[in-house]
Amino acid sequence: MDTKEILIRLLISTFISGIIGFDREFKNRPAGIRTHILVCIGATLIAIIQSEIANDAVELVTLHPELKPVIRTEQARLIAQVVSGVGFLGAGTIIVTKREIRGLTTAASLWAVAGLGISIGMGYYEAGLLSFIVIAIVLSFFNKIIKIQTLKKIEISFVHKLPSKEFITHYFEQHQVEVKDVDFQVDIVGEQRIYTYVYTISFPRKLSYQQIVEDLSLYENMRRVRLISV
């Protein structure tokens, strides 16, 4: 493999991983442009090294046939280490809190970028570029093409139980919000009781999460209204 071919592979890896990294950085995710480029270039470099090792082994056996029984090369050995190694890097982008998990898509994009680097490094340009197109579509346009209505939990804290519950029930019925499950607790602050209900809900597409929170928060008895990831 000559210098020109190596440079072409590294430049292609930089370009396609930079586009994917831009999407992640634009959305303020933990791993951005530089992280994705470095992962892809590293994977490309390791794939190039693996290819060169295999080529050197073939050349050596050709020049010295007597060495054939003792020379072994495994094309996937170094590449397998890339796949497992990137898994640890991806795990570092996942943020787990009591109420939500964030960073899974970024971790997956890092893993996919490593795969792109391997394919470009091994010289499989068609597979690498086609995969890049699919990955870019999934990250940038998939949510706009396919809308998936997921269950959400909304936490509502209020005082004056009966009129407040009546208001919430009426609002849900009026806006076709379906309650799947309810959990609640009561906190006593001084002489006042604060009721906290956690509703698992689904609702029509014409209604947004933000609209529900805003509408409910306008009621005078509300103390807190917020969404919680399921």
N, C-alpha and C positions, 0 to 999 in steps of 0.2 A: 504494500500500500504506500503510495507516494505522498509527499507533503501536501499537494493540492487536494487529494481525496480526503485526507484527514481534516484539512481546513474547511472543506465543503461540509463535511458531516458536523463539525463543531458549530459552524455558522447556522446550519439548518436547525440544530438543536437549540441554539440560543434564540433564534427567531420564534420558533413555535412555542417554546416554553415561556418566552417573554410575553407573548400574547395571553397565554393562560394565566400567568402571574399578574398581568395588568388587571384582569377581571377580578382576581382575588383581592388585590390591593385597592382597587376602586371601591370594592364592597367592604373595605376596612377589616379584612380577615387577618389572622395571625401571620400567615406566610404570603409574601408579596412577590414582586417581580424578581428581585435578586435571589430569593430562596428557590423559586421554581427554576430559574436559569441555572443556578449552581447544581441543583439536584440533577437536572437533565444533562448538563455538560459532564458531570461526574459519571453518570450512568453511561453516557456515550463514550467517554474515555476508557472506562473499564471494558466495555464491549469491544472497542478497538484493540485494546491490549489483548483481550481474549482471542480475537481473530488473528492477531499477529503471532501469538504463541502457537496457535494451531498451524498457521502458515509456516512458521519456523520449524515446527516438528516435521511437517510433510517434506520440507526442503532438506532437512537433515537426513531423513530416512532415504530420500532419493539419492543423496550424495553418498550415503553410507548404509546400504541395504542391510549390512550385518547388525545394525543397531535396532532394526525393526521390532525384535521381540522385547526390547527393554524400554522403548520410548512410548509413552502413553500421553494422550491429551484429551481433555474433556471440555467440549465447547461450552457447556452450561455451568461449569464449576464457579467461575467468578460471577457470572450473571445471577446465579442463585443467591449469592451473598448480597447483591444489590437489592433484590426483591425483599429479603428479610431485613436488611439494614434500613431501608427507607421506611419500613413499618415502625421502627422506633422513632424516627424523625416525625412521621405523621402523628404518632401518639402524642407528641409534644405540642401539637396544635389543637388538641381536643381539650376543651374547657368544660369541666363537670361541676355544676353547682347543685344546690338542693332542689332547684326547681326546673333546671333545663340543662341540656347538653349542647355545646356549640363547637364548631370546628371540624365536624365529621366530613363535610364536603371538601374543605381545604386539605384534610388528611388524604382523602381519596384522590384529589387532584395531584398531590405530590407523588403518590404511588403511580398514578397514570402517567405523569410526566417522566418518571423513572423508566416506565415501559417504553415511552416514546424515545427516550435517549438510547435505550438498548437496541431498539429496532433501527434507528438511524446509525448508531455505531456499528451495527453488524452489516449495514448496507442494504437493509430492507426499506428502501425509500417509499415505495408505494404503500406498504402496510403502515408505516409511520405517519405519512402525510394524511392518508385516509382516516386513521385513528385520531389524528390531531383535529381534523374537521369535525368529526363526531363529538369529541370532547368539548370543543369550543361551542358547538351548538347546544350541548347539554348544559353547560355552565351559563351561557349567556341568554339563550332563547327558550329553553325547555319550559320554564315556568310561565312564559308568555303564550306558548303554544298549547300546553295542557294545564288546565286548572284543576287542582285536586283539593277538594274541600275536606279539611281535616277537623277532627274534634279538638275543641279547646276548653280549657278550664278558666273560668272567670271568678275571681275572689271579690266578694262584696261585703263590706263591713258597714253596719248601720245601727241606729238607735230607734226606739219606738217600733217594736217588732211587728205588730199587726198591720198598721198602715203601710209600713215599708215593704213588708212581704206582699201585701196586696198590690202595691205599685209595681214591684218587680214582676209578679205573676201577670199582671195586666200588660206590662210592656212586652214580655215574652210572647204572650198570646197575640198581641196586636202586630208584632213583627215576625211572627212564625218562627220563633226561636224554640227549638225542641230541647228539652232538658233530659239528658241521658242518666245523670246521676247527681246526687246532692250530698255534701258533707258539711258539717257545721260545728261551731264551737261558740261559747259565750265567755267573754271577759268582763270582769267587774272592776270598773275604775271609779273609785270613790263610791258614790251612791248611784252611779249610772251603769247600766248593762249595755255592752257593745256586742252585737251579734255578727258573727262572721260566717257567711255561707260560701261554699265553693261549689259552683255549678259546672258540670260537664255538659257542654252544649254543642249543637250544630244548628246552622241557620242558612237561609237562602244566600245565593251569591251576590244579590243586589245589596246586601247588608254587609258592612265591614266590621272588623273587630274594633277599630278605632271609633266607629260611630256608636257602637253599643256602649263602650266605656264612657264616651262623652255624654250620651243621652242619660245614662243612669247616674252619672256624677252630678247632674244638674238638680237632682232631687235633694231637698233640704236636709233630710235625715241621714244622708250618706256620709260616711267617714272615710271610706277608701274603696276604690274600684280599680281592679287591675287584672290583666290577663296572665295566665300561668300556662306554660307548655305542658302538654300531657306527658 
